[in-house]
């Protein structure tokens, strides 16, 4: 009963101590003048929006609702065309539509132009196919695919630019005696904005065995599918445009145009002018149209062209009973900004939809408003409009409450390096540190206690003198010096152990498994473990010897000897047990070092533990990592003290009084 009461009291003391530690950490790292504390969490070059998000994430700021009954939704149109938005709540609905146009001076949605397609034989096994391509923005890459008579297709082969705008590909041809071969080649040119144009040709390869020369006879070509407009010119909704393609070797052709919403695909009535096939197409909607041309030879090529809406004013819907004040504008511009909205590939616009939702009693509609947006390609997406909020600074008391909550829940934020949760990063680093420093702690204290007892009992002998000299020498050695000496001896000179690292990976970079993994990790562990254990022994031996000498002068030791107990019983059952109390305190305080790791040791041996994590976090100004690591260190130190008190109560029952 006495022990249980003692444990409850010590638990309360531990919790109070931990809270005091957290308050001290808050005072040290958060109570800084101005925005200095928040500046620790900021990375260079981030935007104001990112700063606001970080301030919210770490409790420096909070979101508050704006007054009023408005709901907003921001979206980024990724294509030109006609959009429709419908918002509904409590049975009322408002709907509107708007257009997004392209500005030819800042946006390029026109595909490249292709012409001058040809093929020629270089020798009896190589055929060269060539064409020219041009684009206002510049060609990104050119590819081709080849289909031979055996229906073996080779796709996505890159063509080489021989001169500016002219491309060539070499096709290997193996002669077949007594047979002809017909090839089909489809070309694809892509500009820097990912607009694609295609062209195609077929040719016949014949073999003349008398002089062993390959003859190439192009039989069919088509290119330049597109609208009859100059560079940087865009078709406008409501007009008729001319679509043409040049085809050699075909008697008929079919051109089909598909609307942006992919609903209608209309064939054109074509007229032929020599090798040109022309058709007229009436435009009834704006957006990106696609075209496909197919000939009687069975070959298809495709292209696309943009269409803008005619300049007009944005017409907004009438108000409903609940929904009103339906507005729409480009973020950063006023309500009277240029319309239709302009699409810019370099900086996609943000369009804000704003609507007021008020109940009959004047209160704002609760929750978010649901709506749908129909995009130019016919895709329908659900959207949610929310009431706008503002970001304001928290008071110091609010910051403290947020800080305490996040720390007690081990929510340290995300690492700036890879945006992973800090807790996940720490959990990965704890096992290697536990393995190294936990093993060192156990070995150094087990060996140190035994040696300290023996040295104290052999007081005044050569064993005591020699042990004191050696331990004082080891105790005075800095860890970085002893670690470097160990590396020089056992790695450079003897080549017994590896220089650094955790191990577990083969020389070829493959992860080892089973016993091979265990032995490799043990091999890498030996050198740093040996270094830490030897240095840790010194302090433990001296502390245990001093404590034993003090205890051996107590009356109960004299009484034990007078009772005729054996020397071993007097030493280990009476003297050593009581002498271990200071050693237990030292060992408990060392538990915090198991988690924090030795910064110098892990750095020198490149051990992937908490020590190297702290160094890297400090050097890279990764403050969430540093804050989380310090908190874990403090927590382990507090727990270590509690563990020491429990051992005290077990070793010396008088502590429970």
C-alpha positions as CSV (number, residue, x, y, z in Angstrom):
1,X,0.0,0.0,0.0
2,X,2.9,2.3,0.9
3,X,4.6,1.6,-2.5
4,X,1.4,2.3,-4.4
5,X,0.9,5.6,-2.7
6,X,4.5,6.5,-3.5
7,X,4.1,5.6,-7.2
8,X,1.0,7.8,-7.4
9,X,2.8,10.7,-5.9
10,X,5.8,10.3,-8.2
11,X,3.5,10.1,-11.2
12,X,1.9,13.4,-10.2
13,X,5.4,14.9,-9.8
14,X,6.4,13.6,-13.2
15,X,3.3,15.2,-14.9
16,X,3.9,18.5,-13.1
17,X,7.6,18.4,-14.1
18,X,6.7,17.7,-17.7
19,X,4.3,20.6,-17.8
20,X,7.0,22.9,-16.3
21,X,9.4,21.7,-19.0
22,X,6.8,22.5,-21.7
23,X,6.3,26.0,-20.3
24,X,10.0,26.6,-20.3
25,X,10.3,25.5,-23.9
26,X,7.4,27.8,-24.8
27,X,9.1,30.7,-23.0
28,X,12.5,30.0,-24.7
29,X,11.2,29.5,-28.3
30,X,7.9,31.4,-28.5
31,X,8.2,34.5,-26.4
32,X,10.4,36.4,-28.8
33,X,10.0,40.0,-29.8
34,X,7.8,40.8,-32.9
35,X,7.6,38.0,-35.5
36,X,10.9,36.4,-34.5
37,X,9.3,33.2,-33.2
38,X,7.2,32.7,-36.3
39,X,10.2,33.5,-38.4
40,X,11.8,30.3,-37.2
41,X,9.2,28.3,-39.0
42,X,9.5,30.1,-42.3
43,X,11.5,29.0,-45.3
44,X,13.1,31.6,-47.6
45,X,11.2,32.5,-50.7
46,X,7.7,31.3,-49.6
47,X,4.6,33.3,-50.6
48,X,2.3,35.2,-48.3
49,X,-0.3,32.4,-48.7
50,X,2.3,29.8,-47.5
51,X,3.2,32.1,-44.6
52,X,-0.4,32.2,-43.6
53,X,-0.8,28.5,-43.8
54,X,2.3,28.0,-41.6
55,X,1.1,30.5,-39.1
56,X,-2.2,28.6,-38.9
57,X,-0.5,25.2,-38.7
58,X,1.7,26.1,-35.8
59,X,-0.8,28.2,-33.8
60,X,0.5,31.7,-34.4
61,X,-2.7,32.7,-36.2
62,X,-6.3,31.6,-36.5
63,X,-9.2,31.8,-39.0
64,X,-12.1,34.1,-38.2
65,X,-15.3,34.5,-40.3
66,X,-15.9,37.6,-42.2
67,X,-19.2,39.4,-41.5
68,X,-22.1,38.9,-43.9
69,X,-23.8,36.0,-45.6
70,X,-21.6,35.5,-48.7
71,X,-20.2,32.2,-49.9
72,X,-17.2,31.9,-52.3
73,X,-15.5,29.4,-54.4
74,X,-12.3,29.8,-56.3
75,X,-11.4,27.7,-59.3
76,X,-8.8,27.7,-62.0
77,X,-10.1,27.1,-65.6
78,X,-7.6,24.8,-67.3
79,X,-9.0,25.3,-70.8
80,X,-10.8,27.8,-72.9
81,X,-14.5,27.5,-73.6
82,X,-18.0,27.8,-72.2
83,X,-18.6,27.1,-68.5
84,X,-21.8,26.7,-66.6
85,X,-22.2,27.0,-62.8
86,X,-25.3,26.0,-60.8
87,X,-25.7,26.6,-57.1
88,X,-28.5,25.2,-55.0
89,X,-29.5,25.3,-51.4
90,X,-32.8,24.7,-49.5
91,X,-34.7,24.2,-52.7
92,X,-33.5,27.4,-54.4
93,X,-31.2,27.4,-57.5
94,X,-29.2,30.0,-59.4
95,X,-27.4,29.3,-62.6
96,X,-25.1,31.2,-64.9
97,X,-22.6,30.7,-67.6
98,X,-19.4,32.4,-68.6
99,X,-16.7,32.2,-71.2
100,X,-12.9,31.8,-71.0
101,X,-11.0,33.0,-74.1
102,X,-7.3,32.8,-75.1
103,X,-5.2,35.8,-75.8
104,X,-2.9,34.9,-78.7
105,X,-0.2,37.2,-77.4
106,X,0.2,35.2,-74.2
107,X,-1.4,31.8,-75.0
108,X,-0.7,29.3,-77.8
109,X,-3.3,26.6,-78.4
110,X,-2.7,26.2,-82.1
111,X,-0.8,23.1,-83.2
112,X,2.4,23.2,-85.3
113,X,2.3,23.2,-89.1
114,X,3.7,20.3,-91.1
115,X,4.6,20.3,-94.8
116,X,7.1,19.0,-97.5
117,X,6.8,15.3,-96.6
118,X,9.1,13.0,-98.6
119,X,11.0,9.8,-98.5
120,X,14.2,8.7,-100.4
121,X,16.5,5.7,-100.4
122,X,20.1,6.2,-99.1
123,X,21.3,2.7,-99.9
124,X,19.9,-0.8,-100.3
125,X,18.9,-1.0,-96.6
126,X,18.2,2.5,-95.4
127,X,15.3,4.8,-96.2
128,X,15.2,8.5,-95.1
129,X,11.8,10.1,-94.4
130,X,11.8,13.9,-94.0
131,X,9.4,16.8,-93.4
132,X,9.4,20.3,-92.2
133,X,7.5,21.7,-89.1
134,X,7.0,25.1,-87.6
135,X,5.3,26.6,-84.7
136,X,5.0,30.2,-83.3
137,X,6.0,29.1,-79.8
138,X,8.6,26.6,-80.9
139,X,8.7,22.8,-81.5
140,X,9.2,20.7,-78.4
141,X,9.8,17.3,-80.0
142,X,9.0,15.3,-83.2
143,X,8.2,11.6,-83.3
144,X,7.1,9.1,-85.9
145,X,5.7,5.6,-86.0
146,X,6.2,3.0,-88.8
147,X,4.0,0.2,-89.9
148,X,5.4,-2.4,-92.3
149,X,3.5,-4.9,-94.5
150,X,3.8,-7.5,-91.7
151,X,1.8,-5.3,-89.4
152,X,4.7,-4.8,-87.1
153,X,4.5,-1.3,-85.7
154,X,7.4,0.7,-84.2
155,X,6.0,3.8,-82.3
156,X,7.4,6.9,-80.7
157,X,10.7,7.1,-82.4
158,X,12.3,10.5,-82.1
159,X,13.3,12.3,-85.3
160,X,16.5,14.4,-85.6
161,X,16.5,18.0,-86.7
162,X,19.0,18.2,-89.6
163,X,18.5,22.0,-90.1
164,X,16.2,24.5,-88.4
165,X,12.6,23.3,-89.0
166,X,13.6,20.2,-91.0
167,X,13.5,16.7,-89.5
168,X,14.7,13.4,-90.8
169,X,14.4,9.8,-89.6
170,X,16.3,6.7,-90.9
171,X,14.4,3.5,-91.4
172,X,16.2,0.2,-91.8
173,X,14.9,-1.9,-94.7
174,X,15.9,-5.5,-95.3
175,X,15.3,-6.5,-98.9
176,X,13.0,-9.3,-99.7
177,X,13.8,-11.0,-103.0
178,X,10.9,-11.0,-105.4
179,X,8.6,-9.0,-103.2
180,X,7.7,-5.3,-102.7
181,X,7.1,-3.7,-99.3
182,X,4.7,-0.8,-98.5
183,X,5.4,1.3,-95.5
184,X,3.1,3.7,-93.6
185,X,4.7,6.5,-91.5
186,X,2.8,8.8,-89.2
187,X,4.5,11.9,-87.9
188,X,3.7,13.8,-84.7
189,X,5.0,17.3,-84.0
190,X,4.5,18.8,-80.5
191,X,5.1,22.4,-79.5
192,X,6.3,23.7,-76.1
193,X,2.6,24.1,-74.9
194,X,1.9,20.4,-75.8
195,X,-0.2,21.2,-78.8
196,X,0.0,18.3,-81.3
197,X,-0.2,18.1,-85.1
198,X,0.1,14.9,-87.2
199,X,0.9,14.1,-90.8
200,X,1.2,10.8,-92.7
201,X,2.6,9.2,-95.8
202,X,2.9,5.8,-97.5
203,X,5.6,4.6,-99.8
204,X,6.5,1.5,-101.8
205,X,10.0,-0.1,-101.6
206,X,11.1,-2.2,-104.6
207,X,14.3,-4.3,-104.9
208,X,16.2,-4.4,-108.2
209,X,18.6,-7.4,-107.9
210,X,20.5,-6.5,-111.1
211,X,22.2,-3.5,-109.5
212,X,21.1,-4.0,-105.9
213,X,19.5,-0.6,-105.5
214,X,16.5,0.1,-103.3
215,X,13.9,2.3,-105.0
216,X,11.4,4.3,-102.9
217,X,8.2,5.6,-104.5
218,X,6.0,7.8,-102.2
219,X,2.4,6.9,-103.0
220,X,0.4,9.0,-100.6
221,X,1.0,12.1,-98.3
222,X,-1.2,14.5,-96.3
223,X,-0.4,17.4,-94.0
224,X,-1.4,21.0,-93.0
225,X,-4.8,20.1,-91.5
226,X,-6.1,23.3,-89.9
227,X,-8.1,26.5,-90.2
228,X,-7.4,29.2,-92.7
229,X,-6.0,31.8,-90.3
230,X,-2.8,33.6,-89.9
231,X,-0.4,33.2,-86.9
232,X,-1.8,34.4,-83.6
233,X,-5.3,34.6,-85.0
234,X,-8.2,32.9,-83.3
235,X,-11.6,32.0,-84.7
236,X,-14.6,33.6,-83.1
237,X,-17.9,31.9,-82.1
238,X,-20.6,32.5,-84.7
239,X,-18.3,32.6,-87.7
240,X,-17.8,30.1,-90.5
241,X,-14.2,28.9,-90.9
242,X,-12.4,27.1,-93.7
243,X,-10.6,23.9,-92.8
244,X,-8.1,22.5,-95.3
245,X,-5.7,19.7,-95.7
246,X,-3.3,18.8,-98.6
247,X,-3.4,15.2,-99.8
248,X,-1.4,13.7,-102.6
249,X,-2.4,10.3,-104.1
250,X,-6.0,10.2,-102.7
251,X,-9.3,10.4,-104.6
252,X,-11.6,11.0,-101.6
253,X,-11.2,12.3,-98.1
254,X,-13.4,12.7,-95.0
255,X,-12.9,15.5,-92.5
256,X,-14.9,15.4,-89.2
257,X,-14.9,18.2,-86.6
258,X,-15.8,17.4,-82.9
259,X,-17.2,20.1,-80.6
260,X,-15.4,20.9,-77.3
261,X,-18.1,19.1,-75.3
262,X,-17.5,15.9,-77.3
263,X,-21.2,15.7,-78.0
264,X,-21.4,16.3,-81.8
265,X,-19.0,15.1,-84.5
266,X,-19.9,16.8,-87.8
267,X,-18.6,15.7,-91.3
268,X,-17.7,18.5,-93.7
269,X,-18.8,18.8,-97.3
270,X,-15.5,19.0,-99.1
271,X,-14.4,20.6,-102.3
272,X,-11.2,19.5,-104.0
273,X,-8.7,22.0,-105.6
274,X,-5.8,19.9,-106.9
275,X,-4.3,18.3,-103.9
276,X,-6.2,20.4,-101.5
277,X,-9.4,19.3,-99.8
278,X,-11.4,22.3,-98.3
279,X,-14.5,22.5,-96.1
280,X,-16.5,25.1,-94.3
281,X,-17.6,24.7,-90.7
282,X,-20.1,27.0,-88.8
283,X,-19.0,27.6,-85.2
284,X,-21.7,27.6,-82.6
285,X,-19.8,27.3,-79.4
286,X,-16.4,28.4,-78.1
287,X,-13.6,26.1,-76.9
288,X,-11.1,23.7,-78.3
289,X,-12.3,21.8,-81.4
290,X,-10.7,18.6,-82.7
291,X,-10.4,17.5,-86.3
292,X,-9.8,14.1,-87.9
293,X,-9.2,13.5,-91.6
294,X,-9.4,10.0,-93.2
295,X,-8.7,9.1,-96.8
296,X,-9.7,6.2,-98.9
297,X,-6.2,4.7,-98.2
298,X,-7.3,4.2,-94.6
299,X,-4.9,6.6,-93.0
300,X,-6.0,9.1,-90.3
301,X,-4.4,12.3,-89.0
302,X,-5.7,14.7,-86.4
303,X,-5.3,18.3,-85.2
304,X,-7.2,20.9,-83.2
305,X,-8.0,24.6,-83.2
306,X,-9.2,27.1,-80.6
307,X,-12.4,29.3,-80.8
308,X,-13.0,32.4,-78.7
309,X,-16.3,33.8,-77.6
310,X,-17.3,37.2,-78.9
311,X,-16.5,40.0,-76.5
312,X,-19.5,40.7,-74.3
313,X,-20.5,41.6,-70.8
314,X,-21.0,38.9,-68.1
315,X,-24.7,38.3,-67.6
316,X,-25.5,37.2,-64.1
317,X,-28.7,35.4,-63.1
318,X,-31.7,36.9,-61.3
319,X,-31.8,36.5,-57.5
320,X,-33.8,33.7,-55.9
321,X,-35.6,33.7,-52.6
322,X,-32.6,32.6,-50.7
323,X,-29.7,33.0,-53.1
324,X,-28.8,36.5,-54.3
325,X,-25.9,38.8,-55.3
326,X,-24.5,36.2,-57.6
327,X,-21.2,37.7,-58.8
328,X,-18.1,36.4,-60.6
329,X,-14.7,38.0,-61.2
330,X,-11.1,37.2,-61.7
331,X,-9.1,37.3,-58.4
332,X,-7.0,40.4,-58.3
333,X,-9.4,42.3,-60.6
334,X,-12.6,44.2,-59.9
335,X,-16.1,43.3,-61.0
336,X,-15.7,45.5,-64.1
337,X,-12.6,43.7,-65.3
338,X,-12.3,42.6,-69.0
339,X,-14.7,39.9,-70.0
340,X,-14.6,37.1,-71.3
341,X,-12.0,35.9,-68.9
342,X,-8.6,35.3,-70.4
343,X,-6.7,32.1,-70.1
344,X,-2.9,32.4,-69.6
345,X,-0.8,29.3,-69.7
346,X,2.0,30.9,-67.8
347,X,-0.3,32.0,-65.0
348,X,-3.7,30.2,-64.9
349,X,-6.3,32.7,-63.7
350,X,-8.3,32.2,-60.6
351,X,-12.1,32.9,-60.9
352,X,-14.1,33.7,-57.8
353,X,-17.8,32.8,-57.6
354,X,-19.6,34.8,-54.9
355,X,-23.2,34.3,-53.8
356,X,-25.2,35.4,-50.8
357,X,-27.4,32.8,-49.0
358,X,-29.8,34.2,-46.5
359,X,-32.8,32.5,-44.8
360,X,-36.2,34.2,-44.5
361,X,-35.3,35.3,-40.9
362,X,-32.1,37.0,-42.1
363,X,-29.7,34.4,-40.8
364,X,-26.9,33.0,-43.0
365,X,-27.5,29.5,-44.4
366,X,-25.6,27.1,-42.3
367,X,-22.7,25.0,-43.7
368,X,-21.4,25.1,-47.2
369,X,-23.4,25.5,-50.4
370,X,-23.2,22.8,-53.0
371,X,-23.0,23.4,-56.7
372,X,-21.9,21.9,-60.0
373,X,-19.7,23.3,-62.7
374,X,-19.9,22.0,-66.3
375,X,-16.6,22.5,-68.2
376,X,-16.2,23.0,-71.9
377,X,-15.4,19.3,-72.5
378,X,-18.7,18.3,-70.9
379,X,-17.1,17.1,-67.6
380,X,-19.3,17.9,-64.6
381,X,-17.7,18.4,-61.2
382,X,-19.3,19.1,-57.8
383,X,-18.1,22.2,-56.0
384,X,-18.7,23.5,-52.5
385,X,-18.9,27.2,-51.7
386,X,-17.8,28.2,-48.2
387,X,-18.1,31.4,-46.1
388,X,-14.9,33.4,-46.4
389,X,-12.5,33.7,-43.5
390,X,-9.7,36.0,-42.5
391,X,-6.4,35.1,-40.8
392,X,-5.6,37.0,-37.6
393,X,-2.8,36.7,-35.0
394,X,-3.6,34.7,-31.9
395,X,-3.1,36.1,-28.5
396,X,-0.2,34.8,-26.5
397,X,-2.6,32.8,-24.2
398,X,-4.2,31.2,-27.3
399,X,-0.7,30.4,-28.7
400,X,0.2,28.8,-25.4
401,X,-3.0,26.7,-25.4
402,X,-2.4,25.6,-29.0
403,X,1.2,24.8,-28.3
404,X,0.5,22.7,-25.2
405,X,-2.2,20.7,-27.0
406,X,0.0,20.0,-30.0
407,X,3.0,19.0,-27.9
408,X,1.0,16.7,-25.6
409,X,-0.5,15.0,-28.7
410,X,3.0,14.7,-30.3
411,X,1.8,16.9,-33.2
412,X,5.1,18.7,-34.1
413,X,4.1,19.7,-37.7
414,X,5.8,18.7,-40.9
415,X,9.5,18.6,-41.7
416,X,10.6,21.4,-44.1
417,X,12.9,19.0,-45.9
418,X,10.4,16.5,-47.3
419,X,7.1,17.7,-45.8
420,X,6.6,14.5,-43.8
421,X,5.2,14.6,-40.2
422,X,8.0,15.2,-37.7
423,X,6.7,12.4,-35.5
424,X,7.2,9.9,-38.4
425,X,10.8,11.2,-39.0
426,X,11.6,10.9,-35.3
427,X,10.1,7.4,-35.1
428,X,12.5,6.3,-37.9
429,X,15.5,7.7,-36.1
430,X,14.8,6.3,-32.6
431,X,15.5,2.6,-33.2
432,X,19.1,3.1,-34.5
433,X,19.8,5.4,-31.5
434,X,18.2,2.9,-29.1
435,X,20.3,0.1,-30.5
436,X,23.6,2.0,-30.2
437,X,23.2,4.0,-27.0
438,X,20.9,1.5,-25.2
439,X,23.4,-1.3,-25.8
440,X,26.2,1.0,-24.7
441,X,24.3,2.1,-21.5
442,X,23.5,-1.5,-20.5
443,X,27.1,-2.8,-21.1
444,X,28.9,0.2,-19.5
445,X,26.7,0.0,-16.3
446,X,26.8,-3.8,-16.0
447,X,30.5,-3.9,-16.3
448,X,31.2,-0.7,-14.5
449,X,29.1,-1.7,-11.4
450,X,30.9,-5.1,-11.1
451,X,34.4,-3.5,-11.6
452,X,33.6,-0.7,-9.2
453,X,32.6,-3.1,-6.5
454,X,35.7,-5.2,-6.9
455,X,38.0,-2.1,-6.9
456,X,36.4,-0.7,-3.7
457,X,36.7,-4.0,-1.9
458,X,40.3,-4.3,-3.0
459,X,41.1,-0.9,-1.6
460,X,44.8,-0.1,-1.4
461,X,45.9,-2.8,-3.8
462,X,47.6,-2.5,-7.2
463,X,44.3,-3.5,-8.8
464,X,42.7,-0.3,-7.4
465,X,45.6,1.9,-8.4
466,X,45.8,0.6,-11.9
467,X,42.0,0.8,-12.4
468,X,41.9,4.4,-11.2
469,X,44.7,5.4,-13.5
470,X,43.1,3.8,-16.6
471,X,39.6,5.1,-15.8
472,X,40.8,8.6,-15.2
473,X,42.6,8.5,-18.5
474,X,39.5,7.2,-20.3
475,X,37.3,9.7,-18.5
476,X,39.4,12.6,-19.7
477,X,39.4,11.6,-23.3
478,X,37.0,13.7,-25.5
479,X,34.6,11.5,-27.5
480,X,35.5,12.9,-30.9
481,X,39.2,12.2,-30.3
482,X,38.6,8.6,-29.1
483,X,36.2,7.9,-32.0
484,X,38.7,9.1,-34.6
485,X,41.5,7.0,-32.9
486,X,39.2,4.0,-33.0
487,X,38.5,4.5,-36.7
488,X,42.2,4.9,-37.5
489,X,43.2,1.7,-35.6
490,X,40.3,-0.7,-36.5
491,X,39.4,0.6,-40.0
492,X,42.6,2.1,-41.5
493,X,45.2,-0.1,-39.9
494,X,43.6,-3.4,-39.0
495,X,40.6,-3.2,-41.4
496,X,38.4,-5.2,-38.9
497,X,35.3,-3.0,-38.9
498,X,33.6,-0.6,-41.4
499,X,34.1,3.2,-41.0
500,X,30.5,4.3,-40.7
501,X,26.8,3.6,-41.4
502,X,24.1,1.4,-40.0
503,X,24.7,-1.5,-42.5
504,X,22.0,-4.0,-43.7
505,X,22.8,-3.3,-47.4
506,X,25.0,-5.4,-49.6
507,X,27.9,-4.0,-51.7
508,X,25.6,-3.9,-54.8
509,X,23.0,-1.8,-52.9
510,X,20.5,-4.7,-52.2
511,X,18.8,-4.9,-48.8
512,X,20.0,-7.9,-46.8
513,X,17.6,-10.3,-45.1
514,X,17.5,-12.6,-42.1
515,X,20.8,-13.6,-40.5
516,X,22.9,-11.7,-43.1
517,X,21.1,-8.5,-42.1
518,X,21.7,-9.1,-38.4
519,X,25.4,-9.9,-38.8
520,X,26.0,-6.9,-41.1
521,X,24.3,-4.5,-38.7
522,X,26.3,-6.1,-35.8
523,X,29.5,-5.6,-37.8
524,X,28.7,-1.9,-38.3
525,X,27.6,-1.5,-34.7
526,X,30.7,-2.9,-33.0
527,X,33.1,0.0,-33.5
528,X,30.8,2.9,-32.3
529,X,29.5,0.6,-29.5
530,X,33.0,-0.3,-28.3
531,X,34.0,3.4,-28.3
532,X,30.9,4.5,-26.3
533,X,31.1,1.6,-23.8
534,X,34.8,2.0,-23.0
535,X,34.3,5.8,-22.3
536,X,31.1,5.2,-20.4
537,X,32.8,2.6,-18.1
538,X,35.1,5.2,-16.6
539,X,32.5,7.3,-14.9
540,X,30.5,4.3,-13.7
541,X,33.5,2.6,-12.2
542,X,34.6,5.7,-10.3
543,X,31.1,6.5,-9.1
544,X,30.5,2.9,-7.9
545,X,33.9,2.8,-6.2
546,X,33.2,6.0,-4.3
547,X,29.7,5.0,-3.2
548,X,31.0,1.5,-2.1
549,X,33.8,3.1,0.0
550,X,31.2,5.3,1.7
551,X,28.8,2.4,2.4
552,X,31.5,0.1,3.7
553,X,32.1,2.4,6.6
554,X,28.4,2.1,7.8
555,X,27.4,0.3,10.9
556,X,25.3,-2.3,9.2
557,X,28.3,-3.5,7.2
558,X,30.2,-4.0,10.5
559,X,27.2,-5.8,11.9
560,X,27.1,-8.1,8.9
561,X,30.7,-9.0,9.3
562,X,30.3,-9.6,13.0
563,X,27.5,-12.0,12.3
564,X,29.9,-14.1,10.3
565,X,28.4,-13.7,6.9
566,X,30.5,-14.7,3.9
567,X,32.5,-11.9,2.2
568,X,30.5,-12.4,-1.0
569,X,27.2,-11.9,0.9
570,X,28.5,-8.8,2.6
571,X,29.8,-7.2,-0.6
572,X,27.0,-7.9,-3.0
573,X,23.9,-8.3,-0.8
574,X,24.5,-5.5,1.7
575,X,27.2,-3.1,0.5
576,X,26.6,-3.1,-3.3
577,X,22.8,-2.9,-3.0
578,X,23.0,0.3,-1.0
579,X,25.9,1.7,-2.9
580,X,24.0,1.5,-6.2
581,X,21.6,4.3,-5.3
582,X,23.8,7.1,-6.8
583,X,24.6,4.9,-9.8
584,X,20.9,4.4,-10.4
585,X,20.4,8.1,-10.4
586,X,23.2,8.5,-12.9
587,X,21.8,5.7,-15.1
588,X,18.3,7.2,-15.0
589,X,19.6,10.6,-16.1
590,X,21.4,8.8,-19.0
591,X,18.1,7.5,-20.3
592,X,17.5,10.8,-22.0
593,X,20.7,10.4,-23.8
594,X,19.5,7.1,-25.3
595,X,16.9,9.0,-27.3
596,X,18.8,12.2,-28.0
597,X,21.8,10.3,-29.0
598,X,25.4,11.5,-29.0
599,X,25.6,14.3,-31.6
600,X,29.4,13.9,-32.0
601,X,29.3,10.1,-31.9
602,X,26.5,9.7,-34.5
603,X,28.1,12.4,-36.7
604,X,31.5,10.9,-36.7
605,X,30.2,7.4,-37.4
606,X,27.4,8.6,-39.7
607,X,24.9,6.7,-37.6
608,X,21.4,7.5,-38.7
609,X,19.9,8.3,-35.3
610,X,18.6,11.3,-33.3
611,X,22.0,12.9,-33.0
612,X,22.5,13.3,-36.8
613,X,18.8,14.3,-37.1
614,X,19.4,17.2,-34.6
615,X,22.5,18.3,-36.5
616,X,20.8,18.2,-39.9
617,X,17.7,20.0,-38.6
618,X,19.8,22.7,-37.0
619,X,22.0,23.3,-40.0
620,X,19.0,23.4,-42.4
621,X,16.9,25.6,-40.0
622,X,14.3,22.8,-39.9
623,X,12.7,24.1,-36.7
624,X,9.8,21.6,-36.4
625,X,12.4,18.8,-36.4
626,X,14.5,20.5,-33.7
627,X,11.5,21.4,-31.5
628,X,10.1,17.8,-31.7
629,X,13.5,16.3,-30.9
630,X,14.1,18.6,-27.9
631,X,10.6,17.7,-26.5
632,X,11.3,13.9,-26.9
633,X,14.7,14.4,-25.1
634,X,13.0,16.3,-22.2
635,X,10.2,13.7,-22.0
636,X,12.7,10.8,-21.8
637,X,14.7,12.7,-19.1
638,X,11.6,13.1,-17.0
639,X,10.7,9.5,-17.5
640,X,14.2,8.5,-16.6
641,X,14.0,10.3,-13.3
642,X,10.8,8.6,-12.5
643,X,12.3,5.2,-13.3
644,X,15.2,6.1,-10.9
645,X,12.8,7.0,-8.1
646,X,11.0,3.6,-8.6
647,X,14.4,1.8,-8.4
648,X,15.2,3.8,-5.3
649,X,12.0,2.6,-3.6
650,X,12.9,-1.0,-4.5
651,X,16.5,-0.8,-3.4
652,X,16.0,1.2,-0.3
653,X,12.4,1.0,1.2
654,X,13.2,4.0,3.5
655,X,12.6,6.2,0.4
656,X,8.9,5.3,0.5
657,X,8.5,6.9,3.9
